[in-house]
Amino acid sequence: MAENASSPDPDVLLALRALSNPMRLQLLLWLREPTLHFSAERAIADPVEVGICVTHIREKANLAQSTVSAYMAELERAGLVKSTRVGKWTHYKRDETRIAQLVETL
């Protein structure tokens, strides 16, 4: 397909591809309200400000750590989440600005 003014934005396509997987969409929905979906008792960082540890995401999703990491990497490449390292753990939170831009574009 030749690129022209009506060609889809590659970033939008990347985001839609990431959201096409039901579990990745579910992960993004859980991260919308982290304190509702994840226990703060075991958190080592503020779930709202820093995000949710991939270990806690894995436990809730009941998936292998490698699968959750791959899903979160796909969401991050699409710009839908941001990651932050806290010690040896990676935490994820939604990129609300990018999500709003995507919704606006759609």
C-alpha positions as CSV (number, residue, x, y, z in Angstrom):
1,M,0.0,0.0,0.0
2,A,1.4,3.4,-1.0
3,E,1.6,5.9,1.8
4,N,-0.5,9.0,1.3
5,A,-2.5,11.5,3.4
6,S,-5.1,8.9,4.1
7,S,-2.7,6.1,5.2
8,P,-3.2,5.1,8.9
9,D,-0.7,6.4,11.4
10,P,1.8,3.7,12.2
11,D,1.6,4.6,15.9
12,V,-2.1,4.1,15.9
13,L,-1.7,0.8,14.1
14,L,0.8,-0.3,16.7
15,A,-1.6,0.7,19.6
16,L,-4.5,-1.1,18.0
17,R,-2.4,-4.2,17.5
18,A,-1.5,-4.2,21.1
19,L,-5.1,-3.8,22.1
20,S,-6.3,-6.6,19.8
21,N,-5.2,-9.2,22.4
22,P,-7.9,-9.7,25.0
23,M,-5.4,-10.2,27.9
24,R,-3.3,-7.1,27.0
25,L,-6.6,-5.1,26.9
26,Q,-7.5,-6.6,30.3
27,L,-4.1,-5.6,31.7
28,L,-4.6,-2.0,30.5
29,L,-8.1,-2.0,32.1
30,W,-6.7,-3.2,35.4
31,L,-4.0,-0.5,35.4
32,R,-6.7,2.2,34.9
33,E,-7.6,1.7,38.6
34,P,-4.6,0.1,40.2
35,T,-5.8,0.4,43.8
36,L,-9.0,-1.3,43.0
37,H,-7.4,-4.3,41.2
38,F,-4.1,-4.8,43.1
39,S,-3.4,-5.0,46.8
40,A,-1.4,-2.1,48.2
41,E,-0.2,-4.2,51.1
42,R,2.7,-5.9,49.2
43,A,3.5,-2.9,47.0
44,I,7.0,-1.5,47.3
45,A,6.1,1.7,45.5
46,D,3.0,3.9,45.1
47,P,0.7,2.1,42.7
48,V,-0.8,5.3,41.3
49,E,2.4,7.3,41.0
50,V,4.9,4.6,40.1
51,G,2.7,1.7,38.9
52,I,2.2,-1.9,39.6
53,C,5.0,-4.4,39.9
54,V,5.1,-7.0,37.1
55,T,5.1,-9.7,39.8
56,H,1.7,-8.6,41.0
57,I,0.4,-8.3,37.4
58,R,1.6,-11.8,36.8
59,E,-0.2,-13.1,39.9
60,K,-3.5,-11.5,39.0
61,A,-3.3,-12.6,35.4
62,N,-2.3,-16.1,36.4
63,L,0.2,-16.2,33.5
64,A,3.9,-17.0,33.3
65,Q,6.2,-14.1,34.1
66,S,7.7,-14.3,30.6
67,T,4.2,-14.0,29.0
68,V,3.3,-11.0,31.2
69,S,6.6,-9.3,30.4
70,A,6.0,-9.8,26.7
71,Y,2.5,-8.4,26.9
72,M,3.7,-5.4,28.9
73,A,6.6,-4.8,26.5
74,E,4.0,-4.8,23.6
75,L,1.9,-2.2,25.5
76,E,5.0,-0.1,26.2
77,R,6.1,-0.2,22.5
78,A,2.6,1.0,21.6
79,G,3.0,3.9,24.1
80,L,0.1,2.8,26.2
81,V,2.1,2.1,29.4
82,K,5.3,3.4,30.9
83,S,7.7,1.3,32.9
84,T,9.8,2.3,36.0
85,R,12.5,0.3,37.7
86,V,12.3,0.1,41.5
87,G,15.3,-1.9,42.6
88,K,15.2,-5.1,40.5
89,W,11.5,-4.9,39.9
90,T,9.7,-3.3,36.9
91,H,6.5,-1.3,37.6
92,Y,4.0,-0.4,34.9
93,K,1.4,2.4,34.8
94,R,-0.8,3.6,32.0
95,D,0.3,6.6,29.8
96,E,-3.0,8.5,30.1
97,T,-1.8,11.3,27.8
98,R,-1.0,8.8,25.0
99,I,-4.3,6.9,25.6
100,A,-6.2,10.2,25.3
101,Q,-4.4,11.1,22.1
102,L,-5.3,7.6,20.7
103,V,-8.9,8.1,21.6
104,E,-8.9,11.5,20.0
105,T,-7.4,10.2,16.8
106,L,-10.0,7.4,16.6
